[in-house]
Amino acid sequence: MHYDPQTSGGLLISVSPEYVQEMLRDFEKAGMDTAVSIIGKVADKSDKLIRLF
């Protein structure tokens, strides 16, 4: 199988915290052959450009 680097990259989506567990269960039920990871969260604006939690 051939993969094109322009189209085989990751997909980034944003989900409200109250739906995260439901979404993860749906991905598991679908039997997706891919890794799903939570990589961050949206925070209130502050005087810092980048904040790590």
PDB file of N, CA, C and O in Angstrom:
ATOM      1  N   MET A   1       0.841  -1.172   0.000  1.00  0.00           N
ATOM      2  CA  MET A   1       0.000   0.000   0.000  1.00  0.00           C
ATOM      3  C   MET A   1       0.889   1.239   0.000  1.00  0.00           C
ATOM      4  O   MET A   1       1.914   1.264   0.681  1.00  0.00           O
ATOM      5  N   HIS A   2       0.515   2.243  -0.742  1.00  0.00           N
ATOM      6  CA  HIS A   2       1.288   3.482  -0.854  1.00  0.00           C
ATOM      7  C   HIS A   2       0.611   4.595  -0.056  1.00  0.00           C
ATOM      8  O   HIS A   2      -0.603   4.779  -0.143  1.00  0.00           O
ATOM      9  N   TYR A   3       1.390   5.322   0.709  1.00  0.00           N
ATOM     10  CA  TYR A   3       0.871   6.451   1.481  1.00  0.00           C
ATOM     11  C   TYR A   3       1.481   7.746   0.962  1.00  0.00           C
ATOM     12  O   TYR A   3       2.687   7.822   0.730  1.00  0.00           O
ATOM     13  N   ASP A   4       0.661   8.740   0.785  1.00  0.00           N
ATOM     14  CA  ASP A   4       1.102  10.060   0.352  1.00  0.00           C
ATOM     15  C   ASP A   4       1.229  10.929   1.592  1.00  0.00           C
ATOM     16  O   ASP A   4       0.233  11.104   2.294  1.00  0.00           O
ATOM     17  N   PRO A   5       2.404  11.489   1.906  1.00  0.00           N
ATOM     18  CA  PRO A   5       2.574  12.274   3.125  1.00  0.00           C
ATOM     19  C   PRO A   5       1.677  13.503   3.185  1.00  0.00           C
ATOM     20  O   PRO A   5       1.464  14.054   4.265  1.00  0.00           O
ATOM     21  N   GLN A   6       1.154  13.940   2.059  1.00  0.00           N
ATOM     22  CA  GLN A   6       0.268  15.099   2.064  1.00  0.00           C
ATOM     23  C   GLN A   6      -1.124  14.764   2.595  1.00  0.00           C
ATOM     24  O   GLN A   6      -1.859  15.650   3.032  1.00  0.00           O
ATOM     25  N   THR A   7      -1.478  13.495   2.556  1.00  0.00           N
ATOM     26  CA  THR A   7      -2.832  13.117   2.952  1.00  0.00           C
ATOM     27  C   THR A   7      -2.885  12.092   4.076  1.00  0.00           C
ATOM     28  O   THR A   7      -3.976  11.732   4.518  1.00  0.00           O
ATOM     29  N   SER A   8      -1.748  11.618   4.548  1.00  0.00           N
ATOM     30  CA  SER A   8      -1.779  10.572   5.572  1.00  0.00           C
ATOM     31  C   SER A   8      -1.392  11.094   6.957  1.00  0.00           C
ATOM     32  O   SER A   8      -1.040  10.306   7.835  1.00  0.00           O
ATOM     33  N   GLY A   9      -1.453  12.398   7.161  1.00  0.00           N
ATOM     34  CA  GLY A   9      -1.120  12.969   8.455  1.00  0.00           C
ATOM     35  C   GLY A   9      -2.229  12.756   9.465  1.00  0.00           C
ATOM     36  O   GLY A   9      -3.277  12.196   9.146  1.00  0.00           O
ATOM     37  N   GLY A  10      -1.993  13.202  10.669  1.00  0.00           N
ATOM     38  CA  GLY A  10      -2.975  13.052  11.740  1.00  0.00           C
ATOM     39  C   GLY A  10      -4.160  13.985  11.579  1.00  0.00           C
ATOM     40  O   GLY A  10      -4.131  14.919  10.778  1.00  0.00           O
ATOM     41  N   LEU A  11      -5.185  13.722  12.341  1.00  0.00           N
ATOM     42  CA  LEU A  11      -6.385  14.539  12.356  1.00  0.00           C
ATOM     43  C   LEU A  11      -6.532  15.119  13.749  1.00  0.00           C
ATOM     44  O   LEU A  11      -6.518  14.382  14.735  1.00  0.00           O
ATOM     45  N   LEU A  12      -6.673  16.424  13.837  1.00  0.00           N
ATOM     46  CA  LEU A  12      -6.837  17.106  15.113  1.00  0.00           C
ATOM     47  C   LEU A  12      -8.279  17.587  15.219  1.00  0.00           C
ATOM     48  O   LEU A  12      -8.767  18.303  14.345  1.00  0.00           O
ATOM     49  N   ILE A  13      -8.959  17.189  16.298  1.00  0.00           N
ATOM     50  CA  ILE A  13     -10.326  17.638  16.518  1.00  0.00           C
ATOM     51  C   ILE A  13     -10.443  18.216  17.917  1.00  0.00           C
ATOM     52  O   ILE A  13      -9.633  17.926  18.798  1.00  0.00           O
ATOM     53  N   SER A  14     -11.459  19.032  18.104  1.00  0.00           N
ATOM     54  CA  SER A  14     -11.719  19.640  19.403  1.00  0.00           C
ATOM     55  C   SER A  14     -13.080  19.160  19.890  1.00  0.00           C
ATOM     56  O   SER A  14     -14.060  19.194  19.145  1.00  0.00           O
ATOM     57  N   VAL A  15     -13.138  18.714  21.142  1.00  0.00           N
ATOM     58  CA  VAL A  15     -14.366  18.162  21.721  1.00  0.00           C
ATOM     59  C   VAL A  15     -14.569  18.766  23.102  1.00  0.00           C
ATOM     60  O   VAL A  15     -13.619  18.876  23.877  1.00  0.00           O
ATOM     61  N   SER A  16     -15.788  19.154  23.411  1.00  0.00           N
ATOM     62  CA  SER A  16     -16.102  19.661  24.752  1.00  0.00           C
ATOM     63  C   SER A  16     -15.786  18.581  25.783  1.00  0.00           C
ATOM     64  O   SER A  16     -16.029  17.399  25.541  1.00  0.00           O
ATOM     65  N   PRO A  17     -15.244  18.985  26.935  1.00  0.00           N
ATOM     66  CA  PRO A  17     -14.844  17.994  27.948  1.00  0.00           C
ATOM     67  C   PRO A  17     -15.942  17.005  28.320  1.00  0.00           C
ATOM     68  O   PRO A  17     -15.644  15.846  28.607  1.00  0.00           O
ATOM     69  N   GLU A  18     -17.189  17.425  28.322  1.00  0.00           N
ATOM     70  CA  GLU A  18     -18.266  16.519  28.726  1.00  0.00           C
ATOM     71  C   GLU A  18     -18.522  15.396  27.710  1.00  0.00           C
ATOM     72  O   GLU A  18     -19.222  14.434  28.023  1.00  0.00           O
ATOM     73  N   TYR A  19     -17.964  15.511  26.499  1.00  0.00           N
ATOM     74  CA  TYR A  19     -18.171  14.492  25.465  1.00  0.00           C
ATOM     75  C   TYR A  19     -16.941  13.630  25.191  1.00  0.00           C
ATOM     76  O   TYR A  19     -17.004  12.716  24.370  1.00  0.00           O
ATOM     77  N   VAL A  20     -15.827  13.906  25.863  1.00  0.00           N
ATOM     78  CA  VAL A  20     -14.582  13.195  25.571  1.00  0.00           C
ATOM     79  C   VAL A  20     -14.722  11.688  25.776  1.00  0.00           C
ATOM     80  O   VAL A  20     -14.382  10.913  24.881  1.00  0.00           O
ATOM     81  N   GLN A  21     -15.214  11.262  26.933  1.00  0.00           N
ATOM     82  CA  GLN A  21     -15.312   9.819  27.207  1.00  0.00           C
ATOM     83  C   GLN A  21     -16.255   9.125  26.229  1.00  0.00           C
ATOM     84  O   GLN A  21     -15.977   8.008  25.792  1.00  0.00           O
ATOM     85  N   GLU A  22     -17.353   9.764  25.884  1.00  0.00           N
ATOM     86  CA  GLU A  22     -18.290   9.195  24.908  1.00  0.00           C
ATOM     87  C   GLU A  22     -17.612   9.040  23.546  1.00  0.00           C
ATOM     88  O   GLU A  22     -17.763   8.012  22.886  1.00  0.00           O
ATOM     89  N   MET A  23     -16.872  10.058  23.134  1.00  0.00           N
ATOM     90  CA  MET A  23     -16.179   9.999  21.858  1.00  0.00           C
ATOM     91  C   MET A  23     -15.143   8.871  21.853  1.00  0.00           C
ATOM     92  O   MET A  23     -15.044   8.126  20.878  1.00  0.00           O
ATOM     93  N   LEU A  24     -14.378   8.742  22.928  1.00  0.00           N
ATOM     94  CA  LEU A  24     -13.386   7.674  23.002  1.00  0.00           C
ATOM     95  C   LEU A  24     -14.040   6.296  22.951  1.00  0.00           C
ATOM     96  O   LEU A  24     -13.515   5.384  22.312  1.00  0.00           O
ATOM     97  N   ARG A  25     -15.183   6.138  23.620  1.00  0.00           N
ATOM     98  CA  ARG A  25     -15.920   4.859  23.553  1.00  0.00           C
ATOM     99  C   ARG A  25     -16.395   4.586  22.127  1.00  0.00           C
ATOM    100  O   ARG A  25     -16.321   3.452  21.654  1.00  0.00           O
ATOM    101  N   ASP A  26     -16.883   5.624  21.442  1.00  0.00           N
ATOM    102  CA  ASP A  26     -17.332   5.450  20.056  1.00  0.00           C
ATOM    103  C   ASP A  26     -16.187   5.021  19.148  1.00  0.00           C
ATOM    104  O   ASP A  26     -16.366   4.156  18.292  1.00  0.00           O
ATOM    105  N   PHE A  27     -15.003   5.624  19.330  1.00  0.00           N
ATOM    106  CA  PHE A  27     -13.846   5.212  18.533  1.00  0.00           C
ATOM    107  C   PHE A  27     -13.489   3.758  18.817  1.00  0.00           C
ATOM    108  O   PHE A  27     -13.168   3.006  17.897  1.00  0.00           O
ATOM    109  N   GLU A  28     -13.543   3.358  20.087  1.00  0.00           N
ATOM    110  CA  GLU A  28     -13.229   1.976  20.444  1.00  0.00           C
ATOM    111  C   GLU A  28     -14.247   1.011  19.839  1.00  0.00           C
ATOM    112  O   GLU A  28     -13.865  -0.029  19.303  1.00  0.00           O
ATOM    113  N   LYS A  29     -15.533   1.341  19.916  1.00  0.00           N
ATOM    114  CA  LYS A  29     -16.585   0.491  19.335  1.00  0.00           C
ATOM    115  C   LYS A  29     -16.420   0.347  17.834  1.00  0.00           C
ATOM    116  O   LYS A  29     -16.712  -0.710  17.275  1.00  0.00           O
ATOM    117  N   ALA A  30     -15.954   1.406  17.175  1.00  0.00           N
ATOM    118  CA  ALA A  30     -15.788   1.379  15.716  1.00  0.00           C
ATOM    119  C   ALA A  30     -14.618   0.502  15.289  1.00  0.00           C
ATOM    120  O   ALA A  30     -14.471   0.186  14.109  1.00  0.00           O
ATOM    121  N   GLY A  31     -13.780   0.107  16.256  1.00  0.00           N
ATOM    122  CA  GLY A  31     -12.653  -0.766  15.932  1.00  0.00           C
ATOM    123  C   GLY A  31     -11.622  -0.082  15.042  1.00  0.00           C
ATOM    124  O   GLY A  31     -11.004  -0.717  14.188  1.00  0.00           O
ATOM    125  N   MET A  32     -11.448   1.203  15.248  1.00  0.00           N
ATOM    126  CA  MET A  32     -10.501   1.952  14.420  1.00  0.00           C
ATOM    127  C   MET A  32      -9.090   1.414  14.597  1.00  0.00           C
ATOM    128  O   MET A  32      -8.665   1.102  15.709  1.00  0.00           O
ATOM    129  N   ASP A  33      -8.372   1.310  13.490  1.00  0.00           N
ATOM    130  CA  ASP A  33      -6.998   0.835  13.514  1.00  0.00           C
ATOM    131  C   ASP A  33      -6.048   2.032  13.566  1.00  0.00           C
ATOM    132  O   ASP A  33      -5.186   2.203  12.704  1.00  0.00           O
ATOM    133  N   THR A  34      -6.228   2.850  14.595  1.00  0.00           N
ATOM    134  CA  THR A  34      -5.408   4.047  14.758  1.00  0.00           C
ATOM    135  C   THR A  34      -5.328   4.412  16.231  1.00  0.00           C
ATOM    136  O   THR A  34      -6.171   4.003  17.029  1.00  0.00           O
ATOM    137  N   ALA A  35      -4.322   5.176  16.580  1.00  0.00           N
ATOM    138  CA  ALA A  35      -4.172   5.630  17.964  1.00  0.00           C
ATOM    139  C   ALA A  35      -4.968   6.917  18.165  1.00  0.00           C
ATOM    140  O   ALA A  35      -4.963   7.800  17.307  1.00  0.00           O
ATOM    141  N   VAL A  36      -5.636   7.012  19.282  1.00  0.00           N
ATOM    142  CA  VAL A  36      -6.384   8.210  19.640  1.00  0.00           C
ATOM    143  C   VAL A  36      -5.792   8.731  20.949  1.00  0.00           C
ATOM    144  O   VAL A  36      -5.683   7.991  21.926  1.00  0.00           O
ATOM    145  N   SER A  37      -5.415  10.001  20.960  1.00  0.00           N
ATOM    146  CA  SER A  37      -4.779  10.581  22.142  1.00  0.00           C
ATOM    147  C   SER A  37      -5.349  11.956  22.441  1.00  0.00           C
ATOM    148  O   SER A  37      -5.690  12.717  21.536  1.00  0.00           O
ATOM    149  N   ILE A  38      -5.445  12.257  23.726  1.00  0.00           N
ATOM    150  CA  ILE A  38      -5.792  13.610  24.153  1.00  0.00           C
ATOM    151  C   ILE A  38      -4.469  14.338  24.321  1.00  0.00           C
ATOM    152  O   ILE A  38      -3.610  13.904  25.089  1.00  0.00           O
ATOM    153  N   ILE A  39      -4.302  15.460  23.595  1.00  0.00           N
ATOM    154  CA  ILE A  39      -3.006  16.137  23.605  1.00  0.00           C
ATOM    155  C   ILE A  39      -3.042  17.513  24.267  1.00  0.00           C
ATOM    156  O   ILE A  39      -2.001  18.160  24.381  1.00  0.00           O
ATOM    157  N   GLY A  40      -4.195  17.970  24.697  1.00  0.00           N
ATOM    158  CA  GLY A  40      -4.245  19.278  25.333  1.00  0.00           C
ATOM    159  C   GLY A  40      -5.664  19.673  25.667  1.00  0.00           C
ATOM    160  O   GLY A  40      -6.598  18.879  25.551  1.00  0.00           O
ATOM    161  N   LYS A  41      -5.806  20.916  26.082  1.00  0.00           N
ATOM    162  CA  LYS A  41      -7.130  21.441  26.384  1.00  0.00           C
ATOM    163  C   LYS A  41      -7.134  22.939  26.129  1.00  0.00           C
ATOM    164  O   LYS A  41      -6.084  23.582  26.145  1.00  0.00           O
ATOM    165  N   VAL A  42      -8.298  23.483  25.898  1.00  0.00           N
ATOM    166  CA  VAL A  42      -8.457  24.914  25.690  1.00  0.00           C
ATOM    167  C   VAL A  42      -8.571  25.561  27.061  1.00  0.00           C
ATOM    168  O   VAL A  42      -9.345  25.113  27.907  1.00  0.00           O
ATOM    169  N   ALA A  43      -7.802  26.609  27.273  1.00  0.00           N
ATOM    170  CA  ALA A  43      -7.804  27.313  28.553  1.00  0.00           C
ATOM    171  C   ALA A  43      -8.215  28.765  28.337  1.00  0.00           C
ATOM    172  O   ALA A  43      -8.160  29.283  27.222  1.00  0.00           O
ATOM    173  N   ASP A  44      -8.620  29.397  29.405  1.00  0.00           N
ATOM    174  CA  ASP A  44      -8.950  30.814  29.338  1.00  0.00           C
ATOM    175  C   ASP A  44      -7.725  31.609  28.912  1.00  0.00           C
ATOM    176  O   ASP A  44      -6.592  31.226  29.206  1.00  0.00           O
ATOM    177  N   LYS A  45      -7.957  32.707  28.225  1.00  0.00           N
ATOM    178  CA  LYS A  45      -6.879  33.574  27.773  1.00  0.00           C
ATOM    179  C   LYS A  45      -6.121  34.141  28.978  1.00  0.00           C
ATOM    180  O   LYS A  45      -6.713  34.480  30.004  1.00  0.00           O
ATOM    181  N   SER A  46      -4.798  34.234  28.824  1.00  0.00           N
ATOM    182  CA  SER A  46      -3.976  34.809  29.888  1.00  0.00           C
ATOM    183  C   SER A  46      -2.901  35.684  29.256  1.00  0.00           C
ATOM    184  O   SER A  46      -2.871  35.857  28.038  1.00  0.00           O
ATOM    185  N   ASP A  47      -2.036  36.224  30.073  1.00  0.00           N
ATOM    186  CA  ASP A  47      -0.958  37.062  29.551  1.00  0.00           C
ATOM    187  C   ASP A  47       0.182  36.229  28.961  1.00  0.00           C
ATOM    188  O   ASP A  47       1.102  36.792  28.368  1.00  0.00           O
ATOM    189  N   LYS A  48       0.141  34.922  29.107  1.00  0.00           N
ATOM    190  CA  LYS A  48       1.156  34.011  28.562  1.00  0.00           C
ATOM    191  C   LYS A  48       0.684  33.458  27.232  1.00  0.00           C
ATOM    192  O   LYS A  48      -0.490  33.123  27.077  1.00  0.00           O
ATOM    193  N   LEU A  49       1.595  33.360  26.265  1.00  0.00           N
ATOM    194  CA  LEU A  49       1.246  32.789  24.970  1.00  0.00           C
ATOM    195  C   LEU A  49       1.098  31.281  25.040  1.00  0.00           C
ATOM    196  O   LEU A  49       0.227  30.707  24.386  1.00  0.00           O
ATOM    197  N   ILE A  50       1.948  30.636  25.834  1.00  0.00           N
ATOM    198  CA  ILE A  50       1.911  29.181  25.968  1.00  0.00           C
ATOM    199  C   ILE A  50       1.910  28.835  27.448  1.00  0.00           C
ATOM    200  O   ILE A  50       2.716  29.351  28.222  1.00  0.00           O
ATOM    201  N   ARG A  51       0.981  27.942  27.835  1.00  0.00           N
ATOM    202  CA  ARG A  51       0.947  27.449  29.212  1.00  0.00           C
ATOM    203  C   ARG A  51       0.904  25.930  29.153  1.00  0.00           C
ATOM    204  O   ARG A  51       0.138  25.358  28.377  1.00  0.00           O
ATOM    205  N   LEU A  52       1.703  25.289  29.951  1.00  0.00           N
ATOM    206  CA  LEU A  52       1.705  23.830  30.029  1.00  0.00           C
ATOM    207  C   LEU A  52       1.041  23.424  31.332  1.00  0.00           C
ATOM    208  O   LEU A  52       1.312  24.000  32.385  1.00  0.00           O
ATOM    209  N   PHE A  53       0.170  22.430  31.254  1.00  0.00           N
ATOM    210  CA  PHE A  53      -0.555  21.941  32.433  1.00  0.00           C
ATOM    211  C   PHE A  53      -0.065  20.562  32.797  1.00  0.00           C
ATOM    212  O   PHE A  53      -0.547  19.970  33.762  1.00  0.00           O
TER     213      PHE A  53
END
